[in-house]
C-alpha cells in the first residue's frame, strides 16, 4: 500500500511534479496580471489628460436640463389652453425632450470615442514596443566624404 497522505505531504514523485507545475502556472498568471494592471494604470493615467472634457460635459448637462425644464413648462401650458391649441405646444415639448436625449447621447458618445482612441493608442504603443524590442533606433552604416569636382572649362 502507498504511504498515507499525512499533513498534506505528497505521496509520490508525480504529486510533487504536479504541485511544482501548478506553482509555476500560478506565478505565470501573477506576472500576466501584473502586466495587465500596468496597462490599465497607463490607460487610467492617460484619461485625465484630455482637456475640456468637463467643460463640454457641463454644457451638455445644462442644455439637457434646460430642455427638460422647458418641456415641463410646455406640458403645463398645454394643459391650461384650449385643446385645439395644445397640439403644437405638445409637439414643441416633444421636440425639446428629443433634444435633451440627444444632448445626453452626444455626451456619452464623446466619452466613448475618447476612451476608444486612447485604447487604440495604447495598443499601437504596445505593438511599437514589441517591434522595437530587438532593434536599436540607431541606424548602422559607414560614413564617407565625397567631393564633387566641377570642371568649368571653355570649349
C-alpha positions in Angstrom: 0.0 0.0 0.0 1.2 3.5 -0.7 2.0 5.7 2.3 -0.9 7.7 3.6 -1.1 11.4 2.9 0.0 12.8 6.3 -0.4 16.6 6.9 -0.8 17.3 3.2 2.6 15.9 2.1 2.8 14.5 -1.4 2.6 10.7 -1.6 4.6 10.2 -4.8 7.0 11.9 -7.2 4.2 12.6 -9.6 2.3 14.6 -7.0 5.4 16.7 -6.3 5.8 17.4 -10.1 2.1 18.3 -10.3 2.4 20.7 -7.4 5.5 22.3 -8.9 3.7 22.7 -12.2 0.7 24.3 -10.5 3.0 26.7 -8.6 4.7 27.7 -11.9 1.3 28.3 -13.5 0.3 30.5 -10.6 3.5 32.5 -10.9 2.9 32.9 -14.6 -0.6 34.0 -14.0 0.5 36.5 -11.4 3.0 38.0 -13.9 0.4 38.3 -16.6 -2.0 40.0 -14.1 0.8 42.4 -13.2 1.3 43.3 -16.9 -2.5 43.8 -17.4 -2.6 46.0 -14.2 0.2 48.1 -15.5 -1.5 48.6 -18.9 -4.8 49.6 -17.1 -2.9 52.0 -14.9 -1.3 53.5 -18.0 -4.7 54.0 -19.6 -6.1 55.5 -16.4 -3.2 58.0 -16.3 -3.9 59.0 -19.9 -7.7 59.6 -19.3 -7.4 62.7 -17.2 -5.0 64.3 -19.7 -7.9 65.0 -22.1 -8.7 68.7 -21.7 -12.0 70.5 -21.7 -13.9 67.2 -21.2 -15.5 68.5 -18.1 -16.5 71.9 -19.6 -18.1 70.2 -22.5 -19.9 67.8 -20.2 -21.2 70.7 -18.1 -22.5 72.4 -21.3 -24.3 69.3 -22.5 -25.8 68.8 -19.0 -27.0 72.4 -18.9 -28.6 72.0 -22.4 -30.3 68.8 -21.4 -31.6 70.3 -18.1 -32.9 73.4 -19.9 -34.7 71.3 -22.4 -36.3 69.2 -19.7 -37.4 72.2 -17.7 -38.8 73.8 -20.8 -40.6 70.6 -21.7 -42.2 70.6 -18.2 -43.3 74.2 -18.7 -44.8 73.5 -22.1 -46.7 70.5 -20.8 -48.2 72.6 -18.0 -49.0 75.3 -20.6 -50.7 72.8 -22.9 -52.9 71.7 -20.1 -54.1 75.3 -19.5 -55.1 76.2 -23.0 -57.9 75.1 -25.3 -57.5 71.6 -26.7 -57.2 72.8 -30.3 -54.1 74.9 -29.4 -52.4 72.3 -27.3 -51.3 70.1 -30.3 -48.5 72.4 -31.5 -47.4 73.1 -27.9 -47.1 69.4 -27.1 -45.3 68.9 -30.4 -42.7 71.5 -29.4 -42.4 69.9 -26.0 -41.8 66.6 -27.6 -39.0 68.1 -29.7 -37.4 69.6 -26.7 -37.4 66.3 -24.9 -35.8 64.8 -28.0 -33.1 67.5 -27.8 -32.4 66.7 -24.2 -32.0 63.0 -25.0 -29.7 63.9 -28.0 -27.5 66.1 -25.7 -27.1 63.2 -23.2 -26.3 60.8 -26.0 -23.7 63.1 -27.6 -22.0 63.4 -24.2 -21.8 59.7 -23.8 -20.7 59.2 -27.4 -17.9 61.7 -26.9 -16.6 59.9 -23.8 -16.8 56.5 -25.5 -14.9 57.8 -28.6 -12.2 59.3 -26.3 -11.7 56.0 -24.5 -11.7 54.1 -27.8 -9.0 56.4 -29.2 -6.9 56.1 -26.0 -7.2 52.3 -26.2 -6.2 52.3 -29.8 -3.2 54.5 -29.0 -2.2 52.2 -26.1 -2.4 49.2 -28.5 -0.2 50.9 -31.1 2.3 51.9 -28.4 2.4 48.3 -27.2 2.9 47.0 -30.7 5.6 49.5 -31.4 7.4 48.4 -28.2 7.2 44.8 -29.3 8.5 45.6 -32.8 11.4 47.8 -31.4 12.3 45.4 -28.6 15.0 43.6 -30.5 16.0 46.6 -32.6 18.1 49.7 -31.8 16.9 53.0 -33.0 20.3 54.0 -34.3 21.0 53.2 -38.0 24.2 51.4 -38.6 26.3 52.4 -41.5 29.5 53.7 -42.8 30.1 57.4 -43.5 32.1 58.7 -46.4 33.1 62.1 -47.5 32.6 62.7 -51.2 33.9 65.7 -53.1 32.5 66.6 -56.4 34.8 68.5 -58.7 33.2 70.7 -61.2 35.1 71.2 -64.3 34.5 74.7 -65.7 36.3 74.6 -68.9 35.5 76.5 -72.0 35.0 74.5 -75.2 
